Structure formats: C-alpha cells, structure tokens
Amino acid sequence: MNKVEITVDGGYKPSEVKVKVGEPVKLVFNRISDKGCLDQLNIPALNVKQQDLPLNEPQEFDLDTSKAGEIDFACGMNMFKGKVVIE
C-alpha cells in the first residue's frame, strides 16, 4: 500500500495529490503546527466529519481508488482545502 503524506502547517502540503486508479493508497495527515483552524479535518467522501488532528500524531485514512475522480478534504471550518485526484 502506498502512503501519501500530507503535512498540515498553515495549510495542506501538498494540497493536491494524484494517484492511479486501483492503486491502494493510505492518506497520512501530520499536523506539525497549531496555527489556524487546521486541528480538524473533513473528508466527505469517506464520511470523515470534524476528525481531530492531534499535533504531531499522524492520522491515516484508506482511500477507495477503484474509480477515477476527486476526493476533497478541508479543515474543520472549510477555509483550507485540498484534494486527491484519482486518474
């Protein structure tokens, strides 16, 4: 399984990730700063709502990559956004 690491530090780095259809992927969010409203995460396609992102404690989410498309994610207040593009 491929791990895609997203650093949470005043935004999401990277904010856009591309993966291949059918490739098993685990998203790993690691919050390294307590700036802004990035202490919570929403990933609607995965039914993740207001998931806490503890400081320096990576949180992992398995992705369904069986179909091409986009999976959006955002902070708890929907101010900072990113996406995974499955192609």
C-alpha positions as CSV (number, residue, x, y, z in Angstrom):
1,M,0.0,0.0,0.0
2,N,1.3,3.4,-0.9
3,K,1.3,6.1,1.7
4,V,0.7,9.7,0.7
5,E,1.9,12.1,3.4
6,I,0.3,15.5,3.8
7,T,1.8,18.0,6.2
8,V,-0.6,20.2,8.0
9,D,1.1,23.5,8.7
10,G,-0.8,26.7,7.8
11,G,-2.4,24.7,5.0
12,Y,-2.0,21.3,3.4
13,K,1.3,20.5,1.8
14,P,0.8,19.2,-0.8
15,S,-2.7,20.5,-1.3
16,E,-3.3,18.3,-4.4
17,V,-2.2,14.7,-4.8
18,K,-2.5,12.5,-7.9
19,V,-2.8,8.7,-7.6
20,K,-3.6,5.9,-10.0
21,V,-6.9,4.1,-10.3
22,G,-6.8,0.8,-8.5
23,E,-3.6,1.6,-6.6
24,P,-4.1,1.0,-2.8
25,V,-3.5,4.4,-1.1
26,K,-3.4,5.5,2.6
27,L,-3.5,9.2,3.2
28,V,-1.5,10.3,6.2
29,F,-2.2,13.7,7.7
30,N,0.5,15.0,10.1
31,R,-0.3,18.4,11.8
32,I,3.0,20.0,12.9
33,S,1.7,23.4,13.8
34,D,-1.2,24.6,15.8
35,K,-1.8,27.6,13.6
36,G,-5.3,28.4,12.4
37,C,-8.3,26.0,12.2
38,L,-6.4,23.0,10.9
39,D,-6.9,21.0,14.1
40,Q,-9.9,19.2,12.5
41,L,-10.4,17.5,9.1
42,N,-13.4,16.8,6.9
43,I,-13.3,14.3,4.0
44,P,-16.9,14.0,2.9
45,A,-16.3,11.0,0.5
46,L,-15.0,9.0,3.5
47,N,-17.7,10.2,5.9
48,V,-15.0,11.9,8.0
49,K,-16.5,14.9,9.8
50,Q,-14.7,17.1,12.2
51,Q,-12.0,14.5,12.8
52,D,-9.5,15.8,15.3
53,L,-5.9,16.0,14.0
54,P,-3.7,15.9,17.2
55,L,-0.4,17.8,17.0
56,N,2.4,15.6,15.8
57,E,0.3,12.4,15.8
58,P,-0.2,11.3,12.1
59,Q,-3.8,10.2,11.3
60,E,-4.3,7.6,8.5
61,F,-7.2,7.1,6.1
62,D,-7.6,4.4,3.5
63,L,-8.8,5.6,0.1
64,D,-11.0,3.7,-2.4
65,T,-9.2,4.2,-5.7
66,S,-11.4,1.9,-7.7
67,K,-12.9,4.7,-9.8
68,A,-11.4,7.9,-11.3
69,G,-12.5,11.1,-9.7
70,E,-11.6,13.5,-6.9
71,I,-11.8,13.3,-3.2
72,D,-11.9,16.7,-1.5
73,F,-10.7,17.4,2.0
74,A,-10.8,20.6,4.2
75,C,-10.2,21.9,7.6
76,G,-13.0,22.0,10.2
77,M,-14.1,25.4,9.1
78,N,-13.8,24.7,5.3
79,M,-11.2,27.5,4.9
80,F,-8.2,25.4,3.9
81,K,-8.8,22.8,1.2
82,G,-7.1,20.1,-0.8
83,K,-7.9,17.1,-3.0
84,V,-6.8,13.7,-4.2
85,V,-7.2,13.2,-7.9
86,I,-7.6,9.6,-8.9
87,E,-6.7,9.0,-12.6
